[in-house]
């Protein structure tokens, strides 16, 4: 039998006696229905790891042409930075070795 008081405590809800009786019946019916799944033969069914069919998409980690160039013809973030080094924005260190 289901301990409705324990479930109510876990859910942090207060139930009166009428609600406890109703939810006990409802939860019991749900669990009886779930038990039917034990009767299904799944011996020839392969486990599913992914159900949407989406496959991880990876791109190469290559520098895009023209993205990191400085100059008037290419006013990008790096070109507008007050200080740069080797085509990257130079910033103050926020992490230090101890």
C-alpha positions in Angstrom: 0.0 0.0 0.0 1.1 3.5 -0.8 2.0 5.7 2.2 0.1 8.9 1.1 1.4 10.7 4.2 5.0 10.1 3.1 4.3 11.2 -0.5 2.5 14.4 0.8 5.4 15.2 3.0 7.8 14.8 0.1 5.6 17.0 -2.0 5.2 19.4 0.9 1.5 19.5 0.7 -1.1 19.1 3.5 -4.0 16.7 2.8 -7.1 16.2 4.8 -8.5 12.6 5.3 -10.9 12.9 2.3 -8.0 14.0 0.0 -5.7 11.2 1.4 -8.3 8.6 0.5 -8.9 10.0 -3.0 -5.2 10.4 -3.8 -4.5 6.9 -2.4 -7.0 5.4 -4.8 -5.7 7.5 -7.7 -2.1 6.8 -7.1 -2.8 3.1 -6.6 -4.6 3.0 -9.9 -1.6 4.7 -11.6 0.9 2.3 -10.1 -1.3 -0.7 -11.1 -1.3 0.5 -14.7 2.5 1.0 -14.6 2.8 -2.6 -13.3 1.3 -3.8 -16.6 4.5 -2.7 -18.3 6.3 -5.6 -16.5 4.2 -7.9 -18.6 5.5 -6.6 -21.9 8.2 -8.7 -23.6 11.2 -6.4 -24.4 13.8 -9.1 -24.8 14.3 -8.3 -28.5 14.1 -4.5 -28.2 17.3 -2.5 -28.3 17.7 0.3 -25.8 16.9 3.8 -27.0 19.5 6.4 -26.3 18.2 9.2 -28.4 14.6 9.6 -29.7 14.6 12.8 -31.7 17.0 11.7 -34.4 19.1 14.9 -34.0 22.8 14.2 -34.3 25.5 16.4 -32.8 26.7 18.9 -35.3 30.3 19.9 -35.1 32.2 22.5 -37.1 35.9 22.9 -37.5 37.6 25.2 -35.1 39.2 27.3 -37.9 39.6 31.0 -37.8 37.2 32.7 -40.2 38.8 34.6 -43.0 38.8 38.3 -42.6 37.2 38.2 -39.1 40.3 39.0 -37.1 41.9 41.6 -39.4 42.5 45.1 -38.4 42.0 48.0 -40.7 39.6 50.6 -42.0 38.1 48.2 -44.5 37.1 45.8 -41.8 35.8 47.6 -38.7 35.1 44.6 -36.5 35.3 44.3 -32.7 39.0 43.4 -32.8 39.8 46.4 -35.0 37.9 48.7 -32.6 39.6 47.4 -29.4 41.9 49.8 -27.6 44.6 47.2 -27.3 45.2 44.0 -29.3 47.8 41.3 -29.6 48.2 38.8 -32.5 44.7 39.7 -33.8 42.9 39.2 -30.4 41.5 41.7 -28.0 43.9 42.2 -25.1 42.3 42.3 -21.6 43.5 42.4 -18.0 43.9 39.0 -16.4 41.1 38.1 -14.0 42.6 34.7 -12.8 45.9 34.4 -11.1 48.1 31.5 -10.2 48.7 31.0 -6.5 
